[in-house]
């Protein structure tokens, strides 16, 4: 014999029925809005996945172009390598000779022009991206190698001022400091070195920056500040390769006092 429903169960079922019935009637009365709303959701989701796919394909394409540009930048050049069979090509001429290498570029100038064109295209096509900023950094390196300090500064300063990536900013600051030091513009170099110290990254170790700051301060005649940085290296980085060098500088700038008679 079937179990009889209690009054509580009957009331609960009535409430469920009422809710479901209300939902059904609302859906029938608002079916147009539901269809439109569902379409919007579907289109939004489709757009999101298409955008994600576009970003992934774009990033992949940019990475491939950047890898090709780097390969060009580091490609071997014929004029930098000895001719096969020459005395400088190998110490033992009796050993079997390998086939002569195939060089992509005859001269450094030719390679530099090809690398510059590749990085310029990436910088223009992917401006504002991490790869775009790194491409602009390499353009600065190329201009520096071409001994055009003005154009090198222009590229590197643009990276420092516009990139949100500490790595590429510090790499650019480091080169800017090198350019300034090469021109004996110690005050400008000190500015970039202090920026490096205030925005540390693994690519440019702190003890290395401190050593360069100390030497720059010394060149400016700020001996006390130079000593302060040398001592910071020996205190904070006692096991680093710079600590021994810093101690030598301290001993030079702070000779032992002459003992009293």
Secondary structure by P-SEA (a helix, b strand, c coil): cbbbbcaaaaaaaaaaaaaaaaaaaaaaaaaaaaaaaaaaaaaaaaaaaaaaaaaaaaaaaaaaaaaaaaaaaacccccccccccccccccccccccccbbbbccccaaaaaaaaaaaaaaaaaaccccaaaaaaaaaaaaaaaaacaaaaaaaaaaaaaaccccaaaaaaaaaaaaaaaaaacaaaaaaaaaaaaaacccccccaaaaaaaaaaaaaaacaaaaaaaaaaaaaaccccccaaaaaaaaaaaacccccccc
